[in-house]
């Protein structure tokens, strides 16, 4: 999956999020860096292409804890 995010970035995709629900973590592939920047549950997912969006990973993963 990381290689897919790298390929997307090389193809011109501005931001790629790699989310690991089991590990309750995420990586953001954006900016100048070739590899993802690790995020933890206290961080937020944001992207320049989606102004105003700030998705808390804690809130995202909390959905996995709640019963259906």
PDB file of N, CA, C and O in Angstrom, chain B, residues numbered from 101:
ATOM      1  N   UNK B 101       0.819  -1.189   0.000  1.00  0.00           N
ATOM      2  CA  UNK B 101       0.000   0.000   0.000  1.00  0.00           C
ATOM      3  C   UNK B 101       0.868   1.260   0.000  1.00  0.00           C
ATOM      4  O   UNK B 101       0.525   2.258  -0.635  1.00  0.00           O
ATOM      5  N   UNK B 102       1.994   1.208   0.715  1.00  0.00           N
ATOM      6  CA  UNK B 102       2.885   2.377   0.699  1.00  0.00           C
ATOM      7  C   UNK B 102       3.389   2.651  -0.715  1.00  0.00           C
ATOM      8  O   UNK B 102       3.461   3.803  -1.142  1.00  0.00           O
ATOM      9  N   UNK B 103       3.732   1.596  -1.432  1.00  0.00           N
ATOM     10  CA  UNK B 103       4.215   1.787  -2.800  1.00  0.00           C
ATOM     11  C   UNK B 103       3.115   2.371  -3.682  1.00  0.00           C
ATOM     12  O   UNK B 103       3.405   3.168  -4.576  1.00  0.00           O
ATOM     13  N   UNK B 104       1.873   1.995  -3.451  1.00  0.00           N
ATOM     14  CA  UNK B 104       0.767   2.592  -4.209  1.00  0.00           C
ATOM     15  C   UNK B 104       0.670   4.088  -3.919  1.00  0.00           C
ATOM     16  O   UNK B 104       0.480   4.882  -4.840  1.00  0.00           O
ATOM     17  N   UNK B 105       0.796   4.480  -2.657  1.00  0.00           N
ATOM     18  CA  UNK B 105       0.761   5.904  -2.316  1.00  0.00           C
ATOM     19  C   UNK B 105       1.919   6.630  -2.993  1.00  0.00           C
ATOM     20  O   UNK B 105       1.741   7.729  -3.519  1.00  0.00           O
ATOM     21  N   UNK B 106       3.103   6.021  -2.982  1.00  0.00           N
ATOM     22  CA  UNK B 106       4.246   6.645  -3.662  1.00  0.00           C
ATOM     23  C   UNK B 106       3.968   6.791  -5.154  1.00  0.00           C
ATOM     24  O   UNK B 106       4.281   7.823  -5.746  1.00  0.00           O
ATOM     25  N   UNK B 107       3.378   5.756  -5.767  1.00  0.00           N
ATOM     26  CA  UNK B 107       3.054   5.802  -7.202  1.00  0.00           C
ATOM     27  C   UNK B 107       2.008   6.878  -7.481  1.00  0.00           C
ATOM     28  O   UNK B 107       2.120   7.603  -8.469  1.00  0.00           O
ATOM     29  N   UNK B 108       1.005   6.990  -6.635  1.00  0.00           N
ATOM     30  CA  UNK B 108      -0.006   8.036  -6.794  1.00  0.00           C
ATOM     31  C   UNK B 108       0.654   9.415  -6.752  1.00  0.00           C
ATOM     32  O   UNK B 108       0.335  10.287  -7.560  1.00  0.00           O
ATOM     33  N   UNK B 109       1.572   9.601  -5.806  1.00  0.00           N
ATOM     34  CA  UNK B 109       2.258  10.894  -5.677  1.00  0.00           C
ATOM     35  C   UNK B 109       3.083  11.187  -6.920  1.00  0.00           C
ATOM     36  O   UNK B 109       3.083  12.314  -7.415  1.00  0.00           O
ATOM     37  N   UNK B 110       3.795  10.168  -7.433  1.00  0.00           N
ATOM     38  CA  UNK B 110       4.589  10.376  -8.649  1.00  0.00           C
ATOM     39  C   UNK B 110       3.703  10.731  -9.832  1.00  0.00           C
ATOM     40  O   UNK B 110       4.119  11.449 -10.741  1.00  0.00           O
ATOM     41  N   UNK B 111       2.470  10.219  -9.812  1.00  0.00           N
ATOM     42  CA  UNK B 111       1.525  10.483 -10.904  1.00  0.00           C
ATOM     43  C   UNK B 111       0.825  11.835 -10.755  1.00  0.00           C
ATOM     44  O   UNK B 111       0.038  12.220 -11.621  1.00  0.00           O
ATOM     45  N   UNK B 112       1.101  12.555  -9.672  1.00  0.00           N
ATOM     46  CA  UNK B 112       0.544  13.890  -9.515  1.00  0.00           C
ATOM     47  C   UNK B 112      -0.515  14.046  -8.441  1.00  0.00           C
ATOM     48  O   UNK B 112      -1.017  15.151  -8.237  1.00  0.00           O
ATOM     49  N   UNK B 113      -0.869  12.977  -7.751  1.00  0.00           N
ATOM     50  CA  UNK B 113      -1.833  13.089  -6.655  1.00  0.00           C
ATOM     51  C   UNK B 113      -1.185  13.897  -5.531  1.00  0.00           C
ATOM     52  O   UNK B 113      -0.068  13.595  -5.111  1.00  0.00           O
ATOM     53  N   UNK B 114      -1.878  14.910  -5.051  1.00  0.00           N
ATOM     54  CA  UNK B 114      -1.308  15.834  -4.075  1.00  0.00           C
ATOM     55  C   UNK B 114      -1.105  15.203  -2.698  1.00  0.00           C
ATOM     56  O   UNK B 114      -0.076  15.417  -2.057  1.00  0.00           O
ATOM     57  N   UNK B 115      -2.077  14.434  -2.255  1.00  0.00           N
ATOM     58  CA  UNK B 115      -2.026  13.844  -0.920  1.00  0.00           C
ATOM     59  C   UNK B 115      -2.597  12.430  -0.955  1.00  0.00           C
ATOM     60  O   UNK B 115      -3.618  12.171  -1.592  1.00  0.00           O
ATOM     61  N   UNK B 116      -1.921  11.527  -0.263  1.00  0.00           N
ATOM     62  CA  UNK B 116      -2.424  10.157  -0.131  1.00  0.00           C
ATOM     63  C   UNK B 116      -2.387   9.794   1.351  1.00  0.00           C
ATOM     64  O   UNK B 116      -1.367   9.971   2.017  1.00  0.00           O
ATOM     65  N   UNK B 117      -3.487   9.296   1.850  1.00  0.00           N
ATOM     66  CA  UNK B 117      -3.553   8.856   3.251  1.00  0.00           C
ATOM     67  C   UNK B 117      -3.560   7.343   3.282  1.00  0.00           C
ATOM     68  O   UNK B 117      -4.336   6.704   2.571  1.00  0.00           O
ATOM     69  N   UNK B 118      -2.696   6.767   4.105  1.00  0.00           N
ATOM     70  CA  UNK B 118      -2.659   5.334   4.328  1.00  0.00           C
ATOM     71  C   UNK B 118      -3.094   5.109   5.772  1.00  0.00           C
ATOM     72  O   UNK B 118      -2.370   5.452   6.707  1.00  0.00           O
ATOM     73  N   UNK B 119      -4.268   4.536   5.945  1.00  0.00           N
ATOM     74  CA  UNK B 119      -4.868   4.400   7.268  1.00  0.00           C
ATOM     75  C   UNK B 119      -4.832   2.945   7.699  1.00  0.00           C
ATOM     76  O   UNK B 119      -5.252   2.060   6.954  1.00  0.00           O
ATOM     77  N   UNK B 120      -4.324   2.696   8.913  1.00  0.00           N
ATOM     78  CA  UNK B 120      -4.239   1.350   9.492  1.00  0.00           C
ATOM     79  C   UNK B 120      -5.222   1.271  10.656  1.00  0.00           C
ATOM     80  O   UNK B 120      -4.903   1.704  11.763  1.00  0.00           O
ATOM     81  N   UNK B 121      -6.425   0.718  10.416  1.00  0.00           N
ATOM     82  CA  UNK B 121      -7.411   0.660  11.499  1.00  0.00           C
ATOM     83  C   UNK B 121      -6.986  -0.262  12.638  1.00  0.00           C
ATOM     84  O   UNK B 121      -7.329  -0.003  13.792  1.00  0.00           O
ATOM     85  N   UNK B 122      -6.250  -1.327  12.343  1.00  0.00           N
ATOM     86  CA  UNK B 122      -5.802  -2.233  13.414  1.00  0.00           C
ATOM     87  C   UNK B 122      -4.774  -1.555  14.320  1.00  0.00           C
ATOM     88  O   UNK B 122      -4.824  -1.693  15.542  1.00  0.00           O
ATOM     89  N   UNK B 123      -3.849  -0.827  13.714  1.00  0.00           N
ATOM     90  CA  UNK B 123      -2.812  -0.143  14.474  1.00  0.00           C
ATOM     91  C   UNK B 123      -3.221   1.221  14.976  1.00  0.00           C
ATOM     92  O   UNK B 123      -2.470   1.870  15.705  1.00  0.00           O
ATOM     93  N   UNK B 124      -4.426   1.669  14.587  1.00  0.00           N
ATOM     94  CA  UNK B 124      -4.947   2.986  14.983  1.00  0.00           C
ATOM     95  C   UNK B 124      -3.940   4.083  14.648  1.00  0.00           C
ATOM     96  O   UNK B 124      -3.636   4.946  15.472  1.00  0.00           O
ATOM     97  N   UNK B 125      -3.432   4.028  13.419  1.00  0.00           N
ATOM     98  CA  UNK B 125      -2.464   5.018  12.976  1.00  0.00           C
ATOM     99  C   UNK B 125      -2.687   5.331  11.499  1.00  0.00           C
ATOM    100  O   UNK B 125      -3.481   4.678  10.822  1.00  0.00           O
ATOM    101  N   UNK B 126      -1.976   6.333  11.021  1.00  0.00           N
ATOM    102  CA  UNK B 126      -2.085   6.712   9.613  1.00  0.00           C
ATOM    103  C   UNK B 126      -0.764   7.285   9.150  1.00  0.00           C
ATOM    104  O   UNK B 126       0.043   7.750   9.955  1.00  0.00           O
ATOM    105  N   UNK B 127      -0.549   7.248   7.842  1.00  0.00           N
ATOM    106  CA  UNK B 127       0.598   7.899   7.221  1.00  0.00           C
ATOM    107  C   UNK B 127       0.062   8.853   6.167  1.00  0.00           C
ATOM    108  O   UNK B 127      -0.899   8.547   5.461  1.00  0.00           O
ATOM    109  N   UNK B 128       0.694  10.001   6.074  1.00  0.00           N
ATOM    110  CA  UNK B 128       0.305  10.991   5.076  1.00  0.00           C
ATOM    111  C   UNK B 128       1.459  11.140   4.096  1.00  0.00           C
ATOM    112  O   UNK B 128       2.592  11.428   4.483  1.00  0.00           O
ATOM    113  N   UNK B 129       1.154  10.941   2.840  1.00  0.00           N
ATOM    114  CA  UNK B 129       2.121  11.138   1.771  1.00  0.00           C
ATOM    115  C   UNK B 129       1.750  12.453   1.098  1.00  0.00           C
ATOM    116  O   UNK B 129       0.760  12.521   0.370  1.00  0.00           O
ATOM    117  N   UNK B 130       2.533  13.490   1.334  1.00  0.00           N
ATOM    118  CA  UNK B 130       2.243  14.823   0.792  1.00  0.00           C
ATOM    119  C   UNK B 130       3.513  15.648   0.836  1.00  0.00           C
ATOM    120  O   UNK B 130       4.490  15.273   1.483  1.00  0.00           O
ATOM    121  N   UNK B 131       3.491  16.755   0.153  1.00  0.00           N
ATOM    122  CA  UNK B 131       4.630  17.659   0.172  1.00  0.00           C
ATOM    123  C   UNK B 131       5.829  17.097  -0.556  1.00  0.00           C
ATOM    124  O   UNK B 131       5.688  16.289  -1.473  1.00  0.00           O
ATOM    125  N   UNK B 132       6.999  17.522  -0.150  1.00  0.00           N
ATOM    126  CA  UNK B 132       8.235  17.160  -0.835  1.00  0.00           C
ATOM    127  C   UNK B 132       8.742  15.768  -0.475  1.00  0.00           C
ATOM    128  O   UNK B 132       9.474  15.165  -1.260  1.00  0.00           O
ATOM    129  N   UNK B 133       8.378  15.250   0.675  1.00  0.00           N
ATOM    130  CA  UNK B 133       8.901  13.960   1.120  1.00  0.00           C
ATOM    131  C   UNK B 133       8.419  12.794   0.268  1.00  0.00           C
ATOM    132  O   UNK B 133       7.266  12.773  -0.163  1.00  0.00           O
ATOM    133  N   UNK B 134       9.290  11.831   0.025  1.00  0.00           N
ATOM    134  CA  UNK B 134       8.935  10.662  -0.778  1.00  0.00           C
ATOM    135  C   UNK B 134       8.152   9.651   0.041  1.00  0.00           C
ATOM    136  O   UNK B 134       7.328   8.912  -0.499  1.00  0.00           O
ATOM    137  N   UNK B 135       8.406   9.616   1.339  1.00  0.00           N
ATOM    138  CA  UNK B 135       7.733   8.639   2.184  1.00  0.00           C
ATOM    139  C   UNK B 135       6.697   9.295   3.074  1.00  0.00           C
ATOM    140  O   UNK B 135       6.661  10.514   3.240  1.00  0.00           O
ATOM    141  N   UNK B 136       5.861   8.447   3.638  1.00  0.00           N
ATOM    142  CA  UNK B 136       4.787   8.938   4.479  1.00  0.00           C
ATOM    143  C   UNK B 136       5.276   9.447   5.812  1.00  0.00           C
ATOM    144  O   UNK B 136       6.306   9.018   6.332  1.00  0.00           O
ATOM    145  N   UNK B 137       4.521  10.361   6.344  1.00  0.00           N
ATOM    146  CA  UNK B 137       4.763  10.897   7.685  1.00  0.00           C
ATOM    147  C   UNK B 137       3.757  10.230   8.608  1.00  0.00           C
ATOM    148  O   UNK B 137       2.549  10.324   8.393  1.00  0.00           O
ATOM    149  N   UNK B 138       4.259   9.559   9.633  1.00  0.00           N
ATOM    150  CA  UNK B 138       3.396   8.829  10.546  1.00  0.00           C
ATOM    151  C   UNK B 138       2.571   9.734  11.438  1.00  0.00           C
ATOM    152  O   UNK B 138       3.059  10.748  11.938  1.00  0.00           O
ATOM    153  N   UNK B 139       1.318   9.359  11.633  1.00  0.00           N
ATOM    154  CA  UNK B 139       0.416  10.076  12.533  1.00  0.00           C
ATOM    155  C   UNK B 139      -0.091   9.105  13.584  1.00  0.00           C
ATOM    156  O   UNK B 139      -0.161   7.898  13.353  1.00  0.00           O
ATOM    157  N   UNK B 140      -0.437   9.640  14.726  1.00  0.00           N
ATOM    158  CA  UNK B 140      -1.030   8.835  15.784  1.00  0.00           C
ATOM    159  C   UNK B 140      -2.451   9.286  16.066  1.00  0.00           C
ATOM    160  O   UNK B 140      -2.953  10.202  15.415  1.00  0.00           O
ATOM    161  N   UNK B 141      -3.104   8.654  17.030  1.00  0.00           N
ATOM    162  CA  UNK B 141      -4.511   8.950  17.319  1.00  0.00           C
ATOM    163  C   UNK B 141      -4.781  10.395  17.722  1.00  0.00           C
ATOM    164  O   UNK B 141      -5.917  10.854  17.608  1.00  0.00           O
ATOM    165  N   UNK B 142      -3.775  11.120  18.189  1.00  0.00           N
ATOM    166  CA  UNK B 142      -3.984  12.513  18.605  1.00  0.00           C
ATOM    167  C   UNK B 142      -3.892  13.488  17.432  1.00  0.00           C
ATOM    168  O   UNK B 142      -4.165  14.678  17.593  1.00  0.00           O
ATOM    169  N   UNK B 143      -3.509  12.994  16.259  1.00  0.00           N
ATOM    170  CA  UNK B 143      -3.331  13.852  15.086  1.00  0.00           C
ATOM    171  C   UNK B 143      -4.612  13.966  14.257  1.00  0.00           C
ATOM    172  O   UNK B 143      -5.613  13.299  14.521  1.00  0.00           O
ATOM    173  N   UNK B 144      -4.542  14.838  13.243  1.00  0.00           N
ATOM    174  CA  UNK B 144      -5.678  15.075  12.345  1.00  0.00           C
ATOM    175  C   UNK B 144      -5.254  14.868  10.900  1.00  0.00           C
ATOM    176  O   UNK B 144      -4.130  15.199  10.522  1.00  0.00           O
ATOM    177  N   UNK B 145      -6.151  14.322  10.098  1.00  0.00           N
ATOM    178  CA  UNK B 145      -5.925  14.224   8.661  1.00  0.00           C
ATOM    179  C   UNK B 145      -6.372  15.522   8.018  1.00  0.00           C
ATOM    180  O   UNK B 145      -7.489  15.987   8.244  1.00  0.00           O
ATOM    181  N   UNK B 146      -5.496  16.103   7.217  1.00  0.00           N
ATOM    182  CA  UNK B 146      -5.805  17.334   6.511  1.00  0.00           C
ATOM    183  C   UNK B 146      -5.177  17.254   5.128  1.00  0.00           C
ATOM    184  O   UNK B 146      -4.208  16.520   4.928  1.00  0.00           O
ATOM    185  N   UNK B 147      -5.716  18.000   4.176  1.00  0.00           N
ATOM    186  CA  UNK B 147      -5.164  18.045   2.825  1.00  0.00           C
ATOM    187  C   UNK B 147      -5.432  19.409   2.221  1.00  0.00           C
ATOM    188  O   UNK B 147      -6.507  19.979   2.407  1.00  0.00           O
ATOM    189  N   UNK B 148      -4.458  19.927   1.501  1.00  0.00           N
ATOM    190  CA  UNK B 148      -4.591  21.231   0.850  1.00  0.00           C
ATOM    191  C   UNK B 148      -5.775  21.205  -0.116  1.00  0.00           C
ATOM    192  O   UNK B 148      -6.485  22.202  -0.249  1.00  0.00           O
ATOM    193  N   UNK B 149      -5.992  20.083  -0.783  1.00  0.00           N
ATOM    194  CA  UNK B 149      -7.074  19.968  -1.766  1.00  0.00           C
ATOM    195  C   UNK B 149      -8.463  19.968  -1.121  1.00  0.00           C
ATOM    196  O   UNK B 149      -9.472  20.126  -1.808  1.00  0.00           O
ATOM    197  N   UNK B 150      -8.508  19.790   0.199  1.00  0.00           N
ATOM    198  CA  UNK B 150      -9.787  19.767   0.917  1.00  0.00           C
ATOM    199  C   UNK B 150      -9.765  20.832   2.013  1.00  0.00           C
ATOM    200  O   UNK B 150      -9.708  20.496   3.196  1.00  0.00           O
ATOM    201  N   UNK B 151      -9.809  22.109   1.635  1.00  0.00           N
ATOM    202  CA  UNK B 151      -9.709  23.179   2.630  1.00  0.00           C
ATOM    203  C   UNK B 151     -10.809  23.095   3.681  1.00  0.00           C
ATOM    204  O   UNK B 151     -11.985  22.896   3.376  1.00  0.00           O
ATOM    205  N   UNK B 152     -10.384  23.252   4.921  1.00  0.00           N
ATOM    206  CA  UNK B 152     -11.341  23.221   6.016  1.00  0.00           C
ATOM    207  C   UNK B 152     -11.555  21.845   6.616  1.00  0.00           C
ATOM    208  O   UNK B 152     -12.113  21.727   7.707  1.00  0.00           O
ATOM    209  N   UNK B 153     -11.121  20.802   5.921  1.00  0.00           N
ATOM    210  CA  UNK B 153     -11.277  19.449   6.461  1.00  0.00           C
ATOM    211  C   UNK B 153     -10.174  19.175   7.465  1.00  0.00           C
ATOM    212  O   UNK B 153      -8.994  19.341   7.157  1.00  0.00           O
ATOM    213  N   UNK B 154     -10.545  18.766   8.640  1.00  0.00           N
ATOM    214  CA  UNK B 154      -9.606  18.348   9.667  1.00  0.00           C
ATOM    215  C   UNK B 154     -10.261  17.184  10.401  1.00  0.00           C
ATOM    216  O   UNK B 154     -11.114  17.378  11.267  1.00  0.00           O
ATOM    217  N   UNK B 155      -9.850  15.980  10.043  1.00  0.00           N
ATOM    218  CA  UNK B 155     -10.469  14.769  10.573  1.00  0.00           C
ATOM    219  C   UNK B 155      -9.600  14.190  11.677  1.00  0.00           C
ATOM    220  O   UNK B 155      -8.477  13.749  11.431  1.00  0.00           O
ATOM    221  N   UNK B 156     -10.116  14.195  12.872  1.00  0.00           N
ATOM    222  CA  UNK B 156      -9.402  13.648  14.024  1.00  0.00           C
ATOM    223  C   UNK B 156      -9.292  12.132  13.883  1.00  0.00           C
ATOM    224  O   UNK B 156     -10.289  11.442  13.670  1.00  0.00           O
ATOM    225  N   UNK B 157      -8.071  11.629  14.004  1.00  0.00           N
ATOM    226  CA  UNK B 157      -7.912  10.173  13.947  1.00  0.00           C
ATOM    227  C   UNK B 157      -8.577   9.500  15.141  1.00  0.00           C
ATOM    228  O   UNK B 157      -9.113   8.399  15.016  1.00  0.00           O
ATOM    229  N   UNK B 158      -8.543  10.156  16.300  1.00  0.00           N
ATOM    230  CA  UNK B 158      -9.213   9.593  17.479  1.00  0.00           C
ATOM    231  C   UNK B 158     -10.702   9.410  17.202  1.00  0.00           C
ATOM    232  O   UNK B 158     -11.275   8.375  17.543  1.00  0.00           O
ATOM    233  N   UNK B 159     -11.330  10.410  16.586  1.00  0.00           N
ATOM    234  CA  UNK B 159     -12.758  10.310  16.269  1.00  0.00           C
ATOM    235  C   UNK B 159     -13.004   9.247  15.200  1.00  0.00           C
ATOM    236  O   UNK B 159     -13.976   8.494  15.272  1.00  0.00           O
ATOM    237  N   UNK B 160     -12.114   9.195  14.211  1.00  0.00           N
ATOM    238  CA  UNK B 160     -12.252   8.190  13.161  1.00  0.00           C
ATOM    239  C   UNK B 160     -12.165   6.782  13.743  1.00  0.00           C
ATOM    240  O   UNK B 160     -12.991   5.924  13.429  1.00  0.00           O
ATOM    241  N   UNK B 161     -11.179   6.550  14.577  1.00  0.00           N
ATOM    242  CA  UNK B 161     -10.994   5.219  15.151  1.00  0.00           C
ATOM    243  C   UNK B 161     -12.026   4.903  16.232  1.00  0.00           C
ATOM    244  O   UNK B 161     -12.286   3.731  16.506  1.00  0.00           O
ATOM    245  N   UNK B 162     -12.616   5.920  16.848  1.00  0.00           N
ATOM    246  CA  UNK B 162     -13.665   5.682  17.858  1.00  0.00           C
ATOM    247  C   UNK B 162     -14.851   4.955  17.245  1.00  0.00           C
ATOM    248  O   UNK B 162     -15.538   4.189  17.922  1.00  0.00           O
ATOM    249  N   UNK B 163     -15.087   5.196  15.969  1.00  0.00           N
ATOM    250  CA  UNK B 163     -16.188   4.525  15.274  1.00  0.00           C
ATOM    251  C   UNK B 163     -15.973   3.003  15.296  1.00  0.00           C
ATOM    252  O   UNK B 163     -16.937   2.239  15.350  1.00  0.00           O
ATOM    253  N   UNK B 164     -14.718   2.574  15.254  1.00  0.00           N
ATOM    254  CA  UNK B 164     -14.415   1.150  15.275  1.00  0.00           C
ATOM    255  C   UNK B 164     -14.711   0.520  16.633  1.00  0.00           C
ATOM    256  O   UNK B 164     -14.925  -0.688  16.732  1.00  0.00           O
ATOM    257  N   UNK B 165     -14.720   1.346  17.674  1.00  0.00           N
ATOM    258  CA  UNK B 165     -14.962   0.852  19.036  1.00  0.00           C
ATOM    259  C   UNK B 165     -16.450   0.756  19.378  1.00  0.00           C
ATOM    260  O   UNK B 165     -16.840   0.006  20.273  1.00  0.00           O
ATOM    261  N   UNK B 166     -17.265   1.508  18.670  1.00  0.00           N
ATOM    262  CA  UNK B 166     -18.682   1.536  19.013  1.00  0.00           C
ATOM    263  C   UNK B 166     -19.416   0.358  18.360  1.00  0.00           C
ATOM    264  O   UNK B 166     -19.075  -0.047  17.249  1.00  0.00           O
ATOM    265  N   UNK B 167     -20.415  -0.185  19.048  1.00  0.00           N
ATOM    266  CA  UNK B 167     -21.184  -1.305  18.492  1.00  0.00           C
ATOM    267  C   UNK B 167     -21.981  -0.867  17.267  1.00  0.00           C
ATOM    268  O   UNK B 167     -22.354   0.301  17.151  1.00  0.00           O
ATOM    269  N   UNK B 168     -22.239  -1.794  16.361  1.00  0.00           N
ATOM    270  CA  UNK B 168     -22.986  -1.462  15.136  1.00  0.00           C
ATOM    271  C   UNK B 168     -24.404  -1.001  15.399  1.00  0.00           C
ATOM    272  O   UNK B 168     -25.137  -0.692  14.459  1.00  0.00           O
TER     273      UNK B 168
END
